[in-house]
């Protein structure tokens, strides 16, 4: 049926700029306005927003990771200081809040976001984030967004973006939430998921993992929706956390003796990081490596340690530094050659031997004293550090990962010596990836579940045991899970 030129009643709430100005044809009249030539190198558009726009586009078009693309782009374009801070806030913030922003954009545009051209949607997300979640003035947020589109696509599509963002600006974030979110009384989890920009299935997984503490769900989601601090690890034997804090202006972490927290900035520019004396590592990940090194063995430690899922090498490096102090040696397994190269680079100068192999059958001689299985997982515990990940993961991902986790843990149990310890960890609190995998291993392989809480002394509210669950709202760490299993003699 031919679309009428006269808008239907259901279309009258849309911006005056017609659908064809989105560049999405969908059976509508094509935009016949001539496309304006690009200005050279984004002239007239500020660098921070251009950088943020380009990262959002890379995330959408190429499934790139914002936390990998942005730092390189900032260095390449010479963006630093306040401009770099603005680009970082806008990029990560827009990625984290995507679900909420899309709902608001859809309401403002009068159509689903999948009917809006991708390049325009990137700019709309960027503009909506500024309007709803920053102190940037409405005029500046709208005008700079319109200029981004006009520079690349011309005034027709810029008019569409202008109309949508002006409607977004008519309400505050709280007002939009009140209008668009599920009713809090009838669907508490759905409401909180919308309010704090999480898919409902992830919010439900967090509630399940909290169990009796499910009343803390709002705190978890709020912490997960906030900008995280930068955590550094001081390399044992090279520099102390106290020294690292003094050099960087940070604060010593509360739980790991090697942790330092920074408010922000580019840690790659810090002298201790450039010199290999420190690295970026969440304090929760540090506690995982420390728990393995502290775990109680039956019999002496022969100094054979193994990181079965080593890439990209953060935990392997900390284990290697601890091993150097203890006179031990670490084998590190990584199936992807390029990630194995990262492990080699990260562990250079440490007693670490890197093997390119599948952890399910690495071809290593059994008899290890300590084995870390930091298994591939959904990463639901690190969503605040991987801002786009929450919108990529699907519930269907869990089953495939759980099968892999069980196989890796079984491999580790076969490689550890009697009386040795396997520490299983995931950066996810999802019960299927944590307690269920451990319970299956205990049942199938007869290993002893140790009280892992003993190996992270001084860390409060970590659950009833025997495993340990960290949370961002309680500990300021990623939501790491860990469980120590000892092989019977």
Secondary structure, DSSP 8 states (H G I E B T S, - for coil): ----SS--GGGTTS-SS-GGGGT--TTS----S------GGGTTS-HHHHHHHHHHHHHHHH---HHHHHHHHHHHHT--HHHHHHHHHHHHHHHHTHHHHHHHHHHHHTS-GGGS-HHHHHHHHHHHHHHHHS---HHHHHHHHHHHHHHHH-HHHHHHHHHHHHHHTTS-HHHHHHHHS--TTT-HHHHHHHHTT--HHHHHHHHHHHGGGGGGHHHHHHHHTS---EEEEE-TTT--HHHHHHHHT-EE-SS-TTEEEESSS-GGGSHHHHTTSEEE--HHHHHHHHHHHH---SS---SEEEESS-TT-HHHHHHHHHHHHHT-EEEEEESSHHHHHHHHHHTTTSSEEEEES-GGG----S-EEEEEEE-----GGGTTTSTTHHHH--TTHHHHHHHHHHHHHHHHHHHEEEEEEEEEEES---TTTTHHHHHHHHHHH--EE--GGGGSTT-----SSSSEE--HHHHSS---EEEEEE---
